[in-house]
Amino acid sequence: MTVSVSVKHRFSGFDLDVAFEAPAGVTALFGRSGSGKTTVVQTIAGLLRPEAGQVAVNGKTLFDSKTGVWVPPAKRRIGYVFQEGRLFPHLSVRQNLRYGAWFAKRGSGTASFDHVVEMLGIAPLLERRPAALSGGEKQRVAIGRALLSSPDLLLMDEPLAALDEARKLEILPYLERLRDETATPMIYVSHTVAEIARLATTIVVLNDGKMLRNGPASQVLGDPAVPFPLGVRGAGALLTTQVVAHHADGLTELSIGAGRLYLPRINAAAGARIRVRIAAQDVVLATRKPQEISALNILEGRVADVREGDGPGVMVSVEVDGQTVLSRITRRSRDALGLRIGMKCYAITKSVAVARDDIGTSVE
Ligand SMILES: Nc1ncnc2c1ncn2[C@@H]1O[C@H](COP(=O)(O)OP(=O)(O)OP(=O)(O)O)[C@@H](O)[C@H]1O
């Protein structure tokens, strides 16, 4: 199942020109406010007819400016989840969900009501009206309703933007399950790097209507050239690790090759694959293995890249067992350490520096 998008459109003062393929899994459209994310999603949904280009889902052409093909939105078999759930207020949760199922072609429905309800944890809510749900619960119901229409593609436009931090953390595991347990490809819009790092299989970075990068999540987030247009504070590499053990002092031990990470307890069984995003600004570098230091995470690697930005900082890529850790340090520190590509070095972070919402599950 792939989604192929190539669209050009002009608003006064804004030129959109974007082309990408979204393979199975979650493709995140990522970029600053006004970069064109929603406009792209609207062209896929059929809510905006672009001036030129093509949109195809699973080989089926939905729009082609050359041949004049234009499938109207209601016929596209695309589920759309907006910032706020937009549930029917006069219907119960069960009826809202049934409304989604009603749209599924008879016999073509791949999503079973019970499975969707279980996966999103909404069984206790079925008889309630939307007014009696929290923001996070409403979003879970909205996602369930979209899934039950058995769409070929699920579009989610900042589905967590209206939620506070606690609600976001509550809903992210459900979205991870959705990614891992359904075959429905998803296009997920966000400008929050932590959300993208948790969920994305593929990342498309947009900037001012143009595509800046497109590739597997760990590659894009680990690319030192990407963070600058997005703001250095958001920079951080994505690591795939494996749970080794849970320790009595409340720490979970994760492996990354021969290296070890110790993080505050993670709720996952030994052997589980866990995604961890480590913010570049939280990584300290040393050229000799530090002794008598409180930071628990000391990963041995090699300098793979050193990139200067406009300010006093540089972004250093450290290769650790085939994966990349990014570290943002000053030029002064780079010079003091004499960092050069190929040099052995140690990437150090505190266990408590890794935020809860930067730890997810991973199946790749
Ligand atoms: N109907 C419209 N008419 C004119 N300009 C528009 C229209 N819709 C969007 N734009 C402009 O297109 C640009 C991209 O908007 P878009 O909503 O796609 O950005 P976005 O990346 O989704 O932003 P945000 O994260 O703030 O939602 C903006 O400059 C916006 O003002």
The ligand as a Tripos MOL2 file, in Angstrom:
@<TRIPOS>MOLECULE
LIG
   31    33     1     0     0
SMALL
NO_CHARGES

@<TRIPOS>ATOM
      1 N1         -7.5190   29.0430    1.2530 N.pl3     1 LIG1
      2 C1         -6.3830   29.7220    1.3310 C.ar      1 LIG1
      3 N2         -6.2380   30.9090    0.7050 N.ar      1 LIG1
      4 C2         -5.0820   31.5900    0.7300 C.ar      1 LIG1
      5 N3         -3.9760   31.1820    1.3970 N.ar      1 LIG1
      6 C3         -4.0610   30.0180    2.0520 C.ar      1 LIG1
      7 C4         -5.2560   29.2300    2.0580 C.ar      1 LIG1
      8 N4         -5.0210   28.1130    2.7930 N.ar      1 LIG1
      9 C5         -3.7450   28.2090    3.2240 C.ar      1 LIG1
     10 N5         -3.1610   29.3370    2.7850 N.ar      1 LIG1
     11 C6         -1.7690   29.7580    3.0390 C.3       1 LIG1
     12 O1         -0.9200   28.6890    2.6650 O.3       1 LIG1
     13 C7          0.1700   28.5700    3.5640 C.3       1 LIG1
     14 C8          0.2540   27.1340    4.1130 C.3       1 LIG1
     15 O2         -0.8340   26.9050    4.9920 O.3       1 LIG1
     16 P1         -1.0730   25.4940    5.6840 P.3       1 LIG1
     17 O3         -2.3080   25.6150    6.4890 O.co2     1 LIG1
     18 O4         -1.0070   24.4310    4.6700 O.co2     1 LIG1
     19 O5          0.2060   25.3990    6.6310 O.3       1 LIG1
     20 P2          0.4970   24.3780    7.8260 P.3       1 LIG1
     21 O6          1.8970   23.9330    7.6350 O.co2     1 LIG1
     22 O7         -0.5670   23.3450    7.8800 O.co2     1 LIG1
     23 O8          0.4050   25.3480    9.0730 O.3       1 LIG1
     24 P3         -0.1110   25.0710   10.5890 P.3       1 LIG1
     25 O9          0.9190   24.1890   11.2290 O.co2     1 LIG1
     26 O10        -0.1260   26.4540   11.1640 O.co2     1 LIG1
     27 O11        -1.4690   24.4520   10.4840 O.co2     1 LIG1
     28 C9         -0.0250   29.6380    4.6100 C.3       1 LIG1
     29 O12         0.7720   30.7390    4.2700 O.3       1 LIG1
     30 C10        -1.4940   29.9710    4.5000 C.3       1 LIG1
     31 O13        -1.7370   31.3110    4.8710 O.3       1 LIG1
@<TRIPOS>BOND
     1     1     2 1
     2     2     3 ar
     3     2     7 ar
     4     3     4 ar
     5     4     5 ar
     6     5     6 ar
     7     6     7 ar
     8     6    10 ar
     9     7     8 ar
    10     8     9 ar
    11     9    10 ar
    12    10    11 1
    13    11    12 1
    14    11    30 1
    15    12    13 1
    16    13    14 1
    17    13    28 1
    18    14    15 1
    19    15    16 1
    20    16    17 2
    21    16    18 1
    22    16    19 1
    23    19    20 1
    24    20    21 2
    25    20    22 1
    26    20    23 1
    27    23    24 1
    28    24    25 2
    29    24    26 1
    30    24    27 1
    31    28    29 1
    32    28    30 1
    33    30    31 1
@<TRIPOS>SUBSTRUCTURE
     1 LIG1         1 GROUP 0 **** ****
